[in-house]
Amino acid sequence: MLHIGSRSKTICLSDYKVTNGYGFHHRPSIVRCNCNHASSSVRPQEVKERIRKIFGKIEISPSCYDTAWVAMVPSRDEPKQPCFAQCLDWILENQREDGSWGLSPTHPLLVKDSLSSTLACLLALSKWSVGHKLVQRGLDYIGRQSWSIDNKGQISAAGFDIIFPSMIKYAGELNLNVPLDQSLVNVLFQKQDSAMERNDLRECKTNPAYYYAEGLGKLCQWEELMTYQKKNGSLFNSPATTAAALIFHCNDDKCLGYINSILKQHKNWVPTIYPTTIRIRLQMVDTLQKLGMDRHFEAEIRNVLDETYRLWAQKDEEVFSDVAYGAMAFRLLRMCNFEVSSEELARFKGQEHFINSLNAQCTNREDAILELHQASQLAFDEKDNILDEISTWTRAFLQQELLEENNLDRMSQNEVEHALRNFSATLERAENRRYIESYDVNMFKFSKTAYRSPNIYNRDFILFSMHDFNICQTVHQQDIQELKRWYEDCKLDQLGISPKYIYTSYMPMSSLLFGPEFSDARSVFAKYVLLTTPLDDFFDELASQEELLNLIELVKGWNRYSTIGYVSERVEILFLAIYKTFNEFAAKAEIMQGRCVKDQIFDLFLDVLNCMMREVEWWREEKTPSVEEYLSIACVTIAVKAILFTTQYVLAPKLSEEVIKSAELGEICKCTTMVCRLLNDTQTYKKEKEERSSNIVNILVTQSEGTVSEEEAVEQVKEMLEMNRRKLLRMVLHKKESSQLPQVCKDLFWNTSKVAHILYSNGNEFRSPEGLKSNINTLFYKPVDLSPKQA
C-alpha cells in the first residue's frame, strides 16, 4: 500500500534610470527608491501600473540594418535622391562612439551582427555621398572587428553568409573599400556559394534564402518572389527585403505603402520586423508567465489571448506567418482553455516536414523548434498524434543543442532544459526562480538582426517578479512555522514521522499553488499528507488487528469518540491528531462554503481506512485481486480523493452539493487518482513483490500465467497512465459551457497529478538529502536579489 504521503516514497535598490531601452537619443527619467534591498524598496503598485500600461503600447528597438536598406531606396521622381531621406538622417545621427551601428546598448555576442548593420549603413551613406567622416569611422570599426566574422561564439542572422558577402560586392560597386583580409573575403564568398547551392533559388515556396533576398540582389527571381507579397504590401514582414524589392526590382505601390505605414508610426527609422503587435504581446504574456507574475495581470492577458484567438480562428497571417509564434499562440491559447486544433501544426510533424515547410516566414530555427516542442506537450486528443510526432523529433534536436553548449546563451539553455523536463513533473515556482535569476534585461531577440522590446525585456518585470517571489516566500515561511507548531501539538514525532516530512509534504503543492491567497489550501493539503504518512506502516506492519479496528471505529464515531476509548497510546495519538485537524479543516471550510462539511471530511477519511483494511485482508489471505478490484480499492487508499475534496473546500469558490456529487467532479477525480496510483505502482512493484503487497504490475504478471513479463506489464501500466493523464489534461483545459467546476478546482487536480509525477519520477530532486536541502533553501529561505546584469 502507498498513499501520496507515504514516508517510504515521499521524498533595496538605489536610484535607477528608466529609458526606452534602446539608447537612441532619448532623455531618461528617474524613479527613486527609498532603501537598498530589492524586495523592500520596490513600490509594487507603481511598478504594477507601469507594467499594465505596457500592454497597451507595443515598442521595439530601431533596426540600423533595415533602416539602412530603406534609406537606399531611390525616389521615384528623382532617382539620384533618397525616397526616405529621414532614414538617411537617422543613420547620420546614430553612429555609436566606436564607429559602428547596431543594437544599443550592445551585447558582447553581437559584434558580428553589428558588422552587418554597420556595413549596411555605410552602403546607404556612400550611395548618397554623405557622412564621409562617419564612413571612415565605420570602415575602421569593421577592420578592427573583422575577427568576429568567422567566430563561432558570435550570434548573427541565419542569412549572414548570403547577405554580408553581397554587401561587400555592393560596396565595391560604390568604390567603398571594406578593410578585410582577402583570404577572409574569399572564405565569405565560398560560404555564400555553398548557401546558394543549399537553397535552390528555383523553389521559392520552401526557400529560406528568399527571406534574405536583399543579399541576392539582381540574382533574385523577383517576379516569382513578388507573388508572395503579403496583404500589408511587405515581403515576409521584413522592411529590408521589401526595400530591396524597390531597389532592385520595381517601384511597387504596395511596397512603398508598407514602408510609409512604418514610418508613419516610427517617423525616421524602421524595426527589423513589422507588424509586431501579436508576436510581441504573445512574448510578453509568455515572459510574465515564466517570471511567475501573470496572475497579477489576468484581465490584460485575457484581452491579448482573446484577440489572438480571433486572429487564429480567421487564420490571420500575422499569427501564422512565423513558425515560432504560431506554436506559441497554440500553446498559450490551449493552456488558457481556448479550443485550438493541432491540425494547424501538421506541416511540422516530422523534421523533414519542418525543413520542407521552413520558408522565409521562420526568423529563427532554434526558437521555432523550442516553441514547437513546448506546444507538443499539450496533446490530449485523438487527433493530437501530430503533436506526438513533433515531440519526438524536437526533443532529439534540443538534446543535441544542449550537448553543443556554445549554441545557447544561459537564458536559452535554461529554457531548453525546462522544455525537456517532463511537462507533468515540474515545480513551477522552482522554474520561476530559475527564469528570474537568468533573466537579463539586456538580452535580445533575433530576426534579420538583433532587437529588443521593453514588452519582453523590462527592468520593471524583474523588479516586480523578484518582489512577488520574495513576498510569496515570506508567506511560505509563515505557513511552514505554523506546520511545525501543528506537528509538535499533534505529537507526530511519536508516530515516527521525521520533521523533514513537513517540507516534503508542503513543498510540491506550494510550488504549484504559490499565491499568498492559497495559504489555507496549502496548509490543508500538507497536513492531510502528513496525517496519512504513518498510515502505510500502521496498516502494513506496526499495528495489531485490534488497533486497526479501534482506529476505524473512532473515525466512524468521531462525534462520540470519548465513549469508545483507545486500545493503545499509538491509536490515541493518531486519532486525536486526525480529530483536531479535521475540526480545524471543517471550521475553515465552513467560513468559505457557508455550510458545515465536517461529516463529509470524516467520511472521506473513513473510506480510506476501510479500503486499507481491505488491502490488509488481501495480504493476510494471500489473495491476488483482479485488476478491476485492485484499482477500486487502491485508488482510494492513495488518499487523493480525500485530500483534494477536503482541500477544495478552502480554495475560495463555493461548491454546492450538486457540484460535489456531479459526474464531472467524479470523472476528474477518478483520472487524478488513477494517475497517482499508477505512477506509484510503476515505481514500487519490485519492493511490493518482496512484501507480497498488491500492485497492478505484479497482478498483471501473475494473472497472465507467464505470458506477460514484468517489463511488458510496466509498459501496459504506463499506457494506462498516459491515457488517464491526457484525459485529465483534456478535462482541465477543454472549455465546456456546461461545466460547473471552477477552474481553480480543476487546476488543483492537475497540480496534484504533477505532484505525483514529481514524487515518483526517476530524477526526483527530493530523494537526495542535498537536493532536498537545496530546494528548501531556494524556495523558502533564500530571497531573490538583483544580479549585476539586472541592476
Secondary structure, DSSP 8 states (H G I E B T S, - for coil): ---TT-TTT------EEE--SS-SS---EEE--SSSSHHHH--HHHHHHHHHHHTT-------HHHHHHHHT-B-SS-TTSBS-HHHHHHHHH---TTS--SSSS--GGGHHHHHHHHHHHHHHHHHTT--HHHHHHHHHHHHHTGGGGG-TTS---TTHHHHHHHHHHHHHHTT------HHHHHHHHHHHHHHHHHS-TT-GGG-GGGGGGGGTGGGS-HHHHHTT--TTS-STT-HHHHHHHHHHT---HHHHHHHHHHHHHHSS---SSS--HHHHHHHHHHHHHHTT-GGGGHHHHHHHHHHHHHHHHTT-HHHHSSHHHHHHHHHHHHHTT----GGGGGGGSSHHHHHHH--TT-S-HHHHHHHHHHHHTT--SGGGHHHHHHHHHHHHHHHHHHHSGGGS-HHHHHHHHHHHS-TTS--HHHHHHHHHHH--TT--EESSSEE--TTTS-HHHHHHHHHHHHHHHHHHHHHHHHHHHHHHHTTGGGGT--THHHHHHHHHHHTTS-SGGGHHHHHHHHHHHHHHTTHHHIIIIIS-HHHHHHHHHHHHTGGGGGGT--SSHHHHHHHHHHHHHHHHHHHHHHHHHSS--HHHHHHHHHHHHHHHHHHHHHHHHT----HHHHHHHHHHHT-HHHHHHHHHTTSSS---HHHHT-HHHHHHHHHHHHHHHHHHHHHHHHHHHHTT---HHHHHHHHTTTSS-HHHHHHHHHHHHHHHHHHHHHHHHS--TT--S-HHHHHHHHHHHHHHHHHHSTT-TTSSHHHHHHHHIIIIIS-----TTT-
